[in-house]
Amino acid sequence: MTWQRNDRELVLGRVRAAVRRGTSPSRARPPADAGGLFEVAVPPGTPLDRFLARFEELGGNARVVASSEEVAPAVVGIARELGAERAALWETPAMRALGVRAALNAAGVVAWSPTDGGDARQAMAEAAVGVTGVDAVLADTATLILGTDGTRPRGVSLLPPVHVAVIPEERILATLAEWLAEARAAGAMPSAYTFVSGPSRTADIELTLTVGVHGPGAVYAVVVRGGGSAAQ
C-alpha cells in the first residue's frame, strides 16, 4: 500500500479533531483527595431503565422476565430464533438452579459446560450461543462485568458468535465506583474479569467499523426483575 500525502493529512486531521473533542489530561486528573475513586453525577431513572436504553444504543437485545423460572424458556427462545444447534454455558450452582442446560438439551440444543471435559476451546468455538451470568452490570455504559475461573471460562462469552447474559436486576449498579467498592469489600477475586459493552467492534486505520471480528457479533441480555439466582 502506498501512502499519499493527502491520505496522511486526512488521517491526522481526524485524529486532531478527535483530540479537540476530548478532555485534556490536566482537566481529567482526579482531585488529590479522591482516594482513587471519585463521585460522578448519576442521571435520572432507575438503573434498569438506563441500562436498557444504553444497551439498545450499543446494538444489544434485551429480554426482561418477571421471575427466575422464566430465564430458561427465554434462553431457549433465543437459541431457537437463531437456529442454534450447539451452546456453551457456565457451570455454576446458579446456572444449574435456573435449569438452563436441561432446557436447552430438551429443545434439541447440545449444551456443553466445563464439567464435560474434552477440548474446551473447540467446544466453545463450535457453539452458536454462549450463556453466562454476570458479576455486575454498569447501568450508564451497559457494561457487563464477568468474573472468570475454571467453572466460568471467559471463552463462553468470547468464542461463540452470540453471547447471552443472564442478569438479575439487583446486579445492575449505578457506577464503576460502586462495583469497585463492592469487589474490594468481598476480598477474594476471580482470576480475571471480562468487561463487555455490546457486540465486539473493531475499527481499522481508515475508521471503518466492523462488528463481530474479535468477539460475539450479537449480545443478548435476559434481565430478571427483582433479582433471581443467576448473579454468577
C-alpha positions in Angstrom: 0.0 0.0 0.0 1.4 3.4 -1.0 0.6 6.4 1.2 -0.1 9.7 -0.4 0.3 13.0 1.4 -3.5 13.6 1.2 -4.1 10.2 2.9 -1.8 11.1 5.7 -3.3 14.5 6.2 -6.8 13.1 6.2 -5.9 10.6 9.0 -4.0 13.2 11.1 -6.9 15.6 10.7 -9.3 13.1 12.0 -7.0 12.4 15.0 -6.7 16.1 15.7 -10.5 16.6 15.6 -11.0 13.7 18.0 -8.4 15.1 20.4 -10.1 18.5 20.3 -13.5 16.9 21.2 -11.9 15.1 24.2 -10.8 16.4 27.6 -7.3 17.5 28.2 -5.2 15.3 30.6 -4.9 18.1 33.1 -8.6 18.5 33.4 -9.2 14.8 33.6 -6.9 14.3 36.6 -9.0 13.4 39.7 -8.6 15.6 42.9 -5.8 14.7 45.3 -8.3 13.6 48.0 -10.3 11.3 45.7 -8.6 8.2 47.1 -8.6 6.6 43.6 -12.4 6.7 43.4 -14.3 9.9 42.7 -18.0 10.5 42.6 -19.9 11.1 39.3 -23.3 12.5 38.8 -25.9 9.8 38.4 -28.5 10.5 35.7 -32.2 10.2 36.5 -34.2 7.0 36.0 -33.7 3.5 37.5 -30.5 1.6 36.8 -32.6 -0.9 34.9 -34.1 1.8 32.7 -30.8 3.4 32.0 -29.2 0.0 31.2 -31.9 -1.0 28.8 -31.7 2.3 26.9 -27.9 2.3 26.6 -27.8 -1.5 25.8 -30.1 -0.9 22.9 -28.0 2.1 21.7 -25.0 -0.3 21.6 -26.8 -2.8 19.5 -27.7 -5.2 22.3 -31.0 -7.1 22.5 -32.7 -7.3 26.0 -35.4 -9.5 27.2 -36.9 -8.7 30.6 -38.6 -11.6 32.5 -40.6 -11.5 35.7 -39.0 -14.3 37.6 -36.1 -16.8 37.6 -38.5 -19.5 36.3 -38.7 -17.6 33.0 -35.0 -17.5 32.4 -34.5 -20.9 30.8 -37.5 -20.5 28.4 -36.1 -17.1 27.4 -32.7 -18.5 26.7 -34.2 -21.4 24.7 -36.3 -19.0 22.8 -33.2 -17.0 21.7 -31.4 -20.2 20.7 -34.4 -21.3 18.6 -34.7 -17.9 16.9 -31.0 -18.2 15.9 -31.4 -21.8 14.8 -28.6 -22.8 17.2 -27.6 -26.5 17.4 -24.9 -26.1 20.0 -24.4 -23.9 23.1 -21.8 -23.4 25.8 -22.6 -22.2 29.2 -21.1 -21.6 32.6 -21.3 -24.5 35.1 -22.3 -22.7 38.3 -24.8 -23.6 41.1 -26.8 -20.5 40.0 -27.0 -21.7 36.3 -27.9 -25.2 37.4 -30.7 -23.8 39.6 -32.2 -22.0 36.7 -32.3 -25.2 34.6 -30.8 -23.6 31.5 -28.8 -26.6 30.4 -31.6 -29.0 30.8 -34.0 -26.7 28.9 -31.5 -26.4 26.0 -31.0 -30.1 25.8 -34.7 -30.7 25.9 -35.1 -28.3 23.0 -32.5 -30.2 20.9 -29.6 -27.8 21.5 -26.5 -29.7 22.6 -25.2 -27.8 25.6 -21.6 -28.0 26.8 -20.2 -26.9 30.1 -16.7 -27.2 31.7 -17.6 -30.3 33.7 -17.9 -32.2 30.4 -14.2 -32.1 29.9 -12.8 -32.7 26.4 -11.4 -29.9 24.2 -12.9 -26.9 25.9 -11.7 -24.4 23.3 -13.1 -26.4 20.5 -16.4 -26.9 22.3 -16.8 -23.2 22.9 -15.7 -22.3 19.3 -18.3 -24.7 17.9 -21.1 -23.3 20.0 -23.5 -20.9 18.3 -24.5 -19.4 21.6 -22.6 -18.8 24.9 -24.6 -18.4 28.0 -23.2 -16.7 31.1 -24.2 -15.0 34.3 -22.7 -11.7 35.4 -20.9 -10.3 38.5 -22.4 -6.9 37.9 -23.6 -4.5 35.2 -22.9 -0.8 34.9 -26.1 0.9 34.0 -24.9 4.0 32.2 -22.4 2.2 29.9 -24.4 -1.1 29.7 -21.1 -2.8 30.6 -21.3 -6.4 31.7 -18.7 -7.4 34.2 -17.9 -11.1 34.1 -15.6 -12.8 36.6 -13.9 -15.9 35.1 -12.4 -19.0 36.6 -12.5 -22.8 36.0 -16.3 -23.1 36.1 -16.8 -19.8 34.3 -14.4 -19.7 31.3 -14.2 -16.4 29.5 -14.3 -18.2 26.2 -18.0 -18.8 26.7 -18.6 -15.1 26.3 -16.0 -14.5 23.6 -15.8 -17.5 21.2 -19.5 -18.2 20.2 -20.9 -15.7 17.7 -23.8 -14.9 20.1 -23.4 -14.1 23.8 -26.5 -14.4 26.1 -26.0 -12.9 29.6 -28.4 -13.6 32.5 -28.7 -10.6 34.7 -30.6 -10.2 38.0 -31.9 -6.7 38.2 -30.2 -6.2 41.6 -26.8 -6.6 39.9 -27.3 -3.5 37.8 -25.2 -0.9 39.5 -25.1 2.9 39.0 -21.3 3.4 38.7 -18.0 1.7 38.3 -17.0 3.1 41.7 -19.9 1.3 43.3 -18.8 -2.0 41.9 -15.1 -1.4 42.8 -16.0 -0.7 46.4 -18.2 -3.9 46.5 -15.4 -6.0 44.9 -12.8 -4.7 47.4 -15.1 -5.5 50.3 -15.7 -9.0 49.0 -12.0 -9.8 49.3 -11.3 -12.9 47.1 -11.4 -12.1 43.4 -11.6 -14.4 40.3 -8.6 -15.0 38.1 -9.7 -12.4 35.6 -12.6 -10.1 34.7 -14.1 -9.5 31.2 -15.9 -6.2 30.5 -18.4 -6.4 27.7 -20.2 -3.3 26.3 -22.3 -4.6 23.4 -21.2 -6.6 20.4 -17.5 -6.7 19.5 -16.4 -3.7 17.5 -13.2 -3.2 15.6 -12.1 -0.1 13.6 -9.2 0.0 11.2 -6.9 3.0 10.5 -9.5 4.3 8.0 -12.1 4.3 10.8 -14.2 1.6 9.2 -16.2 -0.1 11.9 -16.6 -3.9 11.8 -18.8 -5.9 14.2 -18.0 -9.4 15.5 -14.4 -9.8 14.5 -12.8 -10.2 17.9 -15.8 -11.4 19.8 -19.6 -12.0 19.5 -21.4 -10.2 16.8 -24.6 -10.1 18.9 -25.2 -9.8 22.6 -28.5 -10.6 24.4 -29.4 -9.8 27.9 -32.1 -11.8 29.9 -32.9 -9.5 32.8 -34.7 -10.9 35.8 -36.8 -8.3 37.5 -36.4 -8.2 41.3 -33.2 -10.3 41.3 -33.0 -14.0 40.8 -30.4 -16.7 41.4 -28.1 -16.1 38.5 -25.7 -13.4 39.7 -22.7 -15.5 38.7 
